[in-house]
Amino acid sequence: MTDYSKIDFSDLLAFADDEVVTHNYVRDVKLASGKVLALVTIDNGRDHTRPNTFGPVGLLELGKTFDELTQRASRGEIHAVATTGKPFILAAGADLSKVAEVPSRDIAKRLAQLGHFVFSKQASFGVPSFVFINGLALGGGLELPLNADYRTIDASAAAIGLPEVFLGLVPGWGGTFLLPNLIGIENALRVVIENPLKQNRMLKAQDAFELGIADRLFAPVNFLEDSIKFVDGVLGGTEKVERKNAPGRLERLAKWDIAIKIARDQVASKLGTVPLSPFKALDLLKAAKGGDKEACFALEDDALADLIAGDQLQASIYAFNLVQKRAKRPAGAPDKELAKKVTKIGVLGAGYMASQFALLFLRRLQVPVVITDIDQERVDKGVGYITDEIDKLLGKGRIGSDEANRLRSLIRGTTDKSEFADCDWVIEAVFEELGVKQDVFAEIEKIVSPEAVLTTNTSSLSVDEIGAKLEHPERLVGFHFFTPVAVMPLIEVVKAPKTDDATLSTAMVTAAKLKKNAVITADTPGFVVNRVLAKLLGEAMYAVDSGTPFETVDKAIAPLGLPMSPSVLLDLVGLRVGAHVLDTHHAAFPDRFHRSENLHKLADYGKLLEKDGKGNVKGFDKGALKVIAVGDKPLTEEQILTRVQDGLADEIHRMLEDDHVVAAAEDIDLCMILGAGFPFQMGGITPYLDRVGASERVFGDTFHHPVLKGVGA
């Protein structure tokens, strides 16, 4: 077993010279019983925008404090130790900026070992250890209390979790062993695997308490006082702690391995097998069944070292920074002060997409929304969908009755477009045909005020051409959502050649109020996401048309790590839509985008995949395979993957250098992560193309300098 006390951690300090150190401060608290509690407060001296984090310097300082408290306990000076954080924050775990700078696997392993060494000291004070979770506790910030004997939590704490798998890591300071042995394997799988893979979902304080992560839940007004009283009660025997979710013998014998297998199959089905971190985490959770803490901690050390030194962590941190930083400061956005006020929304169309828009505008902007369509039946159906969704939100407790009533009062449907006269924002969601959109906008422009902003949700048509019949095309901007509208976090804001800064600013400010991330793109076919996906699907259909089985094509493209295969993607967007997208791009760039007659045949047939009663894919529909006509020159998996990689590298390079679709490669990656679910572990499409050599093969350079690679052994 690893003897952490004999490890020399001094070399960790070499890359920690600019660490924002989380210091710790100790004060003695005399309890009502007369006993003494040593209360440790960790605080990096910054405000709430910079949470406490753990780097080498801070960890070594905390370890020294814990050693001193152990000595005091041995002399009978203190009877318990509790640790808590600065206001509203316990800790956000390891300092990711420092983790990204780890120079070797050996250093990475010692960083993992240092966390174990320091946090586990809470088990050897000689007196009971407590952690008061007074706010945010993520990653190592949650593993700190897991290593203690007892935990309390502030009822207002809203961000509790182990997000490591989302970032390409594993909980490496005890989490994969301590958590399942505290709350059971199924609950631990929810926290370690399921929540991180659901857009990094967090636990609230009540959730943590009900799962058994915390022993007591206290109101924020007296949280510290109540936590201190709890300590006194535990010491005096009046407070009894029951761990109802802790695994028993039956769970270890019968449920543990089954739960791990189910989770493994679900992850593979959802993500494929390219991302390493979820499967490493599952291996560690499986090992935790044996109850050997020291052995499992050693396994965590090695797993964390492997991941920190590998490509996927560097890619994940790059992606994380894109979403957390670049998305908040969009490239090319005009001054926010230029934005016009949006006090009433008009939605042209009342179909599924239009109704989703209307509901989103209602909820986020809380302004009147009017929808219209060609007949009252369609209008009534759209309004009915919106009110039904409001009722569902109320039923789930996500909104209160007052808000539900307010939202219902703000939505109106009509066939009389004169009711759009006082709208200052109009968005269309009509049929994806240029003439239809032109006529709709030409009609509505005569009704709305000269100041009203006009927006189109087109996914592939030219915004400039859509506005060709407008008297004031400068107030037209693309506002491309992704479906499902409520869930997908990206909006492509398309700046047409005539779009003015006031209109563009209004679009960007409105996107932010909708709680979406907006990327400004040029008015070119497919903008970003659809152009990249069209290239991918075009290459997939080229391989099929050449005689390659669909199964081989899906398998060949799997190393990209996309959340779904080409066949499932086509099924999701619709075969007819897929054919239209390829046709549009082939018309614009005939020498680079493949047009597939077979895809049109499949669209006419109406089906590609065979599914069971629950919608799960069973395989390819036999009839679909019979309607297509394929060649006799099938491609190998290697040939397909190389064609896809090189084709994407070429197209993205052209998007940046020739068409100037976005400001930088980072914006391409941001769009693909937020709009197409490109996994964090791949870091975005351009770092991936650099790593596999496609960039060098195609244009003799790389998108990034240096290439985002791991540190190796």
N, C-alpha and C positions, 0 to 999 in steps of 0.2 A: 504494500500500500504506500501511497505517497506521503512522505513526511514533509509537510509544507514548511515546517520551522527550519529545515535545513537547506532551503532554497535561497539562493542569493538573488534578490530582486533589484539590486542596485542598477543593473543595466537598463531597467525600465525608465529610469529617470532621464536618460540621455535624450529621449524624444518627448519629454514632458516639460520643456523649459518655458513654454507659453501656456501651460495648462491653467484654466480657470479653476482654481483649487476650491473644493468644498471643504471648509474647515469645520471643526467641531468644538463645541463649548459645553463644559460640564458645570452643573450646579447641583448642590444637594437640596433635596426637598424632604422636610420632616413630615412624616405621615401622622394621621390622627392617632395611630397606635403607638407613636413614639419611635417607630422604626424609620430608617433613612433610605430614600430612593435617590440614586444618582441619575439625574436626567441629562442626557446628551442631546444637544440640538445641533443638527448639521445645517450649514448655511454658507453659500458661496459669496455672500455680500452683494449679490445683484438683485434686481427687482424680479417680478414675476415673469418677465419676458425671457429670462435666462434661468431655467430651473437648475437646481442642484444636480450635478453629474459626478460620476466617479472616474477619476484618472489615477495614475500611479501615485502621484504626490498625495492626493487626498485620501486614497486608500491606506497608504502607509501611515499617514497621520492618524487616521481612525483606528488602525490596528494598534498603534502605540497607546492611544487613549484607552482602548479596551484592555490592553495589558496592565495599565496602571489601575484600572478599576478592578481587575482580577486580584491584584495585590491588596487593594483596599478591602475587598470582600473577604480575603483570607485573614485579615486582621480584625474582622468584625465591624469595620467602620460603616459599611453600607449593607443593606439587606436585599436590594434589588437594583437592576439597571434597566432604564428605559431610554429608547432613542426616538426622536421625532425630528421634524423638519422646520424650515422657515415658513412663514405664513402661507397657507394654501398649497404648499408643495413639500412632499417628502423628498423624492428624487426621481429623476428621469433616466436612471440607469447609467451605463457606461457613456463616456464622452465619445460620441461617434466620430467627431473630427480627429480625435487622437487614435481611435481604433483604425481609421483609414490610413494613418501614417505608420502603422506598425511595419518595421523593415524586414522581418523574417518570421518564419513559422516558429522558431524557438522563442522569439520575443512574444509572439502571439500566445504561445502556450503559457509562458510565465505570467502574462496578463490574466489569463483564465485562472491560473493557480493562485495569483494574488487575491483575486476576489473571493475564492473559496477560503483561503487562509484567514482573511480578515473577518468575513461575515460569520464563519463558523466559530470564531472566538466567543460569540454569544452563548454557545453551548457549554463553555468551560469557565464561566465566571465564578462558579461555586454558589451562586445565588440565582433566583429566577430572572430571566431576561424578557423584556417587553419591547414592542415597537408600537408607538402611537401613530397610525397612518392618518396624518392630518390634512391630506390633500393628494395631489397627483402622485402616483406611484407606478412607474413603468419599468419593465425590464429589471435591471439590477436594483432599481428602487422598490420593486416588490419582493425581490429575492432577499433583500436585507431583512424585512420582517419575517419572511418564511424561515429564516435561520434562527429566529428567536423562539422562546417558549410560548409566548402569548402575544396576541395582537388586538388592538382596538382600532376602530375606524370612524372618522368624522362623516356624519350622514350626508354632508354636502360634497364630499369627494366624488368627482365625476370622471376621472381618467385613471382607471386601475387596470393593469393588464401586463401581459408578457408578449410584446409585439415582435420579438426577435425573428420569428420565421418570416414575417412580412418583409424584414430587412435583409434576409439572406443569412441569418445567424440562427443560433439556438439559445435558449436560456442556459447560460453556462456557469452560473454562480450558485447552483443548487436547485434551480427551479424544476428541472425535469425529474428529480428524485423526490424532493420535499413536497411538491404540490400534489402529485397523485397519492402519496402516502398520507396526506392530510385530508383531501376532499374526495378521493376515489378517482379511478382511472377515467370514467366517462366525463366527469366534471373537468378533470385536468385536460382532457383532449379538447374540450370546448375552449378553455383558456389559452392553451399552448398552440393548437392547430386551427380549430374552426374560426375563432374570432379574428386572428391575424389575417386569415385568408378571405375574410369578408370585409375587405377594404379597411383592415386594421380596426375592427370594432373593439370598443373599450367596455369595461364593466363599470357600473355605478356602485356607490357604496352599499346600497341595499343588496345588489347582486352578490358582491363579495361576501357580505355577511351571511346571506342565505346559502351560498356555496360552502361556507365554513372556513373561508380564508381568514376572516376576522372573527374573534370570539365575542366581541361586543360592538354594538353600533350606538354611538352617542350623538346627540344634537350638537351642532357647531357652537351654539352659544356658551355651552359649558364643557366643551369637548375635553380640554386639558384637565380641568378639575375632576370630571367624571372618570377619566382614564386613570388619574392618580388614585382616586378612591377605589377603583377596580384593583389596582396593584395592592393596596392595603388589604382589600378583601381576600385576594388570592393568598397573600402572606399569612393572613389570620385564619384562613379556612372557611370564611363565610361566602366566598365566591367560588362556585363550582363550575368548571368548564367541561361541557360535553362535546365531543367531536363526532356528531351523528353520521357524518358523511365519510368518515375514515374507513378505509377498506378492511373488511374482515377476511377470514380464511376462505369463505365461499367465493368472494369476489376474486381473490388471487387464483383460486383453482379453476373457476369456470368462466368468469367474465373478462378478465384482464386481456388475455391473448386474443379473444374474439373481438373485443372493442378495438384493439390495435389493428387487427386485420381489416375490419370494416373501414376504419379511418384511412388506412393505407390505400385501399381500393378507391375510396371516395376522392382522395387527393390525386391519385393517378388518373382517375376519370376526368377530374376538373382541370388539372394542370399538366398532365403528362408526367414523364419521369425526368425531365431536364432539370427542374429546380432541385437543388440538393438539400436545402435547409429543412423542409418539412419531413423528409424521409430520415434525415439524421435525428431530428427531434423524436420521431416515432420510434427509432431504434433505442434512444435513451429512455423514453417512457416505458418501453417494453422491459428494459433491463431493471427499471425501478421496482418491478414486481418482487424481485428477490430480497429487497430490504437491506442490501449491503451498501450503506451510505458511502463509505470510503471508496469502494470499487466504482460506484456510479459517479462520484465526483471526478475520479480519474478519467472515466469515459467522457464526461463533459469537457474536461481539459483538452483532450485530444480532438474531440469534435469541433470545439470552438477554434482551436488552433488551425485545423484544416480549413475551416470556412473563412476565417480572417485572412489566411494566406492565399485564398483562391480568387479566381476571377469574379465570382458571383457577388461577393461582398462589395468589391470596388464598384461593380456595376450598380448594385442596390443603393449604395450611398450616393452615387451620381444621380440615380433616379429620384431618390428621396430629396436631395437638394433641389432638383428641378421642380418637384411638386411643392416643396415648402418655401422656396425662395423665388425661382424664376417665374413660376405661375402667379406669384403675388405682385410681380413687377413686370407686366407684359412688355415685350420689346415693341417699340413703335407706337405706344399708346399716347394720344394727345393729352394735353392738360385736362384734368378732371373738371376744372372750372368752366370749360367750354360746354359741358354736357347740359342738355335741355332737361327741364323737369318732365317727369312722366306721371301724369295724374289720372289718365284713363287709357285703357288698352282696347284695341280692336283686333279681333282675330277673324281673318277671312278663311272660312272653312269651319266645319263642325264635325269632321271625321275624327278618327282615333288620335292622330298626331295633333290636330288642332285642339282637341279637348284636353290633351295632356299639357299643351302650352298654356291654355287658359287656366287650368288648375294650378300650374306652377306660378304664373303671374299673380293669381289670386292670393296664394299662400305667402309668397315672398314679398310682394309689393303692397298688398292690402289696399288695392285701388279698384274702382269699377272696371269690369271686363265685359265686353259685348262680343258675341260670336254670331256669325251669319253663314248661310248656305243657300243653295238654289231653291230649296223648298222647306216648308215648316216641319215636315216629318224629320228631315235630317237635323234641323236646328233643335227640335225637341229631344232627339236622341242624344245629341251632344251635350245639352244642358243636363239631361238625365244622368249621363255618365259622370259628369262633374259633381252633381249633388250626391250621387251614390258613393263616389270616392270620399267626399266630405263626411258622409255618414260612417264610412269604414274607419276613417281617421278618428272620429269621435268614439266609435265603438272600441277601438284599440287604446283609447286614452292618450293619443298623441296630440289631440287638441281638446279644449274644453267646450262646453255647450255654448258659451258666449261667443267664442271665436267661430264655432260652426255656424251659428246664426248669422254672424257678421259676414262670413264668406258667402253664404247662400244669398244674402241680400245684395251682394256686389256683382253677382253673375246674372247676365241677361242674354237671351237669344232672340234674334229677329231676322226677318227676311228683308227688312227695310234698311237699306244701307245709309239712309239719311241720319240714322242714329249714331253713325260714326263721325258726325260733323265735329264733335268736341273731343275726339280722340287725339292724343298727341303721340301715340305710338301705335302703328298698325303692322301686324305680321301676317303673312299669307302662308297657308298650308294647303294649297289646292293641288290639282293634278300636275305631275311633273312633266309639263309640256310647255314649251316656250311661249307659244301664242296665247295659251290660256292665262299664263301669269302676266304677260304683257297687257292683255285686255283688262284683267282684274285690277291691276295697278292704275292703268289709265282712267278707269271708271272711278276708283276711290279717290284719286288725286283731286278730282273736281269737287269732292264732298268735304274732305278734311281741310284743316287750316294750312296755310303756307308753311307753318313752322313744324308741322307733324313729321315725325320720322317714319319712313317706310322700310320694312325689313322683310327679307325673303328667307325661307328655310330651305331653299334649293340645295340639293346634295351634289349636283353635277353641272347644272346649266350656268351659263355666263350671267353674272349679276348685271354687268354692263348691258348685255343684250336684253335682259328682262326689263331694264329701265328705258329701253329705246323709245317708247311712246310717251314717256313722262316729259312734262314741261320743265320739271326741276329734278333731274336725275341725281343731283348732288346730295339729295336727302335720302337716297336709297343705299342700303347696306345689307350684306349677307349676314344672316344670323342662324348658322347651321347647328341644330341640336342633334344629339344622338339618342337612339331609343334603347331602353325606356327613358323618357325625358326626365323623370323624377330622380333617376338613379345615376345616369351617366354624367360625370362631372365636367365634361368639355363642351365648349361652344367655339366653333370656328367663326370668327368675325371677319367677313370678307370685304376688303376695301377695294371697291371698283375704281377705275381711273377717275371717275367724276365725284366720288364720295368726298364730302368736305369734312373738315376736322371736327366741327360741332356734331355732325351725325355720328362719326366714328367714336368720339368721346362719349356720346350718349349711349351707344351700343356697349362700350366697355364698362361704363358705370352701371348700366342696367344688368349686364351679365354678373357683375360682382354682387349686386343686390339680390340676384337670383341664387347666390351662393354657388356659382359656377366659375370654373377657370376658363378664361378666354384667351385665345391665341389669334393674333391678327395675321391673315393670309392674303396673298394677292389673288386676283380674280382669274384663276387658271383652272383648267378642267380637273375636277375631283378635289380641288384645294389640297389638303395634305392627306388625311386619313383614307379617303376613298381612292386617291391616286396610288398610294402605296398598296392598299388592299387589291386594287384592280390589277396591279402588276403581279402580285402574288397569285391571285385567282386566274389571271391570264396564263401564267406559266403552268399552273396546275391543270388547266383545261388543255393547254398545248400537249402536255404529257399524255392526258387521257385520249385526245384526238389522235395521237401518234400510235396508240395501241397499249398504253400502260394501264393496268387495272387501277380503279379508284383507291383500293386498299393500299397499293404500293405508293401511290402519290401521297396519300395521307401520312403514311409511315415515313416517307422520304423527307417531308417538310416538318416533321415533329421536332427535330433539333432546334428549330427557331424558338420553341417554348411558348408558342401562341396558346391562348386558352381554349381554342377549338381548332379542329382540323379544317382543311378547305371544304370538305363535303358538308360538315356540320355548319360552317359559316354560310355556305350557299343555302342550306336549308333554313337557317335563321333569317337571312335577309330576304329570302324568296328567290326562286329560280328565275322568275321573270325580271325582277329587279337586278339580279346578278348579270343576266344577259344584257340588260339595258346599260348597266355601268360599263361593262366591257365594250359594248358597241360605241358608247360615247367616247371612251378613251382611244379606241381604235380609230375612230373618225378624226380625232385630234392628232394622234401620233401613230399613224398606220404602220410605221416601220418598227415600232417598239411594243405595241400592245396587241395581243392576239385576240382575234374575233373567233368565237367558237359556234359553229352551226349546231354542234351537238348540244350545247347549252340551251339553245332555242328549242331544240326537240324535247329536251327534258322539261323546259318551261311549259311547252304545250301539253306534255304528258302530265305534268303537275306534281311529280313526286320523284325523289331520289333515294331517300332513306326509308327503311322499314322500321316501324316503331311498335312497342307494346302498348297496352292500354293506358299506361302511366306516362307515355311520351318518351320513354327511354329507347335509344337507338339499338335495334337488334342486328342491323346489317344494311346492305344495299337492296333496294327493291328490285326484284328479278325482272319485272316488266320494264323498269327504267333502263336496265342494262341492255335490254333487247332493242329499245328504240334508237339507240345511238349507233353510229357507224364509225368504226375506228380503223386506223392504219395498221400496218404490220411491222412497224419499227418502234417497239416499246423502249422506253428509257429505263436505265437502272436507277436505283435510289440515289446513288452518288451523283449521277448525271443530273437528276432532277434538282437535288439540293444545290449543286454548283450553279445551275442555270438560275435558280431562284435568288441565291446570294448575289451573283454577279448582276443579274437584272435589277435587283433592288439597289445595289450600290450605284449602278449607272443612273437609274432614274432619280434617286435622291440627290446625287451629285448634280444632275441637270436642274432639278428643282431649286437647288441652292445657287448654282453658278450662272445658269442661263435664264431661268424664269423668276428668280428671286421671290419664290412663293412665301418664304418666311425669312426672318432676319438671320437665323443661324441653325446649325445642325441640332442644337439643344431644343429648338422649337419643334422640329420634326419629331424628336424623341418624346417631348412632352405631349404632343398630339397623339402619338401612338400608344403611350402609356395610359392616358386619360380617355381617349376615344376608341381604342381598339383592344384595351386590356393587355397590352404588351407587358410581360411580367417584369417586376422590379429587378429580379435576379439577373435579367438580361441587360438591364440598364438603359433600355431603349434600343431602337434598331441600329443606329449608327455605331455605337460602341461594339455591338455584336458583329457588324460587317467588318469593322477594323480587326477584331480579334481573330476572325476566321480567314483573314487575308483577302477578302473580296475587294476591299477598297484598293489595295495595292495592285491586285490583278487587273482591275478595271481602269483606274485613272492614275495609278502610280504614286498614290499618296494615301493619307488616312484622314478621316474626318476630325480626329482628335490628336492632339500633340501634348503629352505623350499618349500612346494608346492605353486605354483603361484596362490594365491587367493586374492579376494578383502578384504577390511578392515571391511566390514559389517556396521551395524548401529552404 
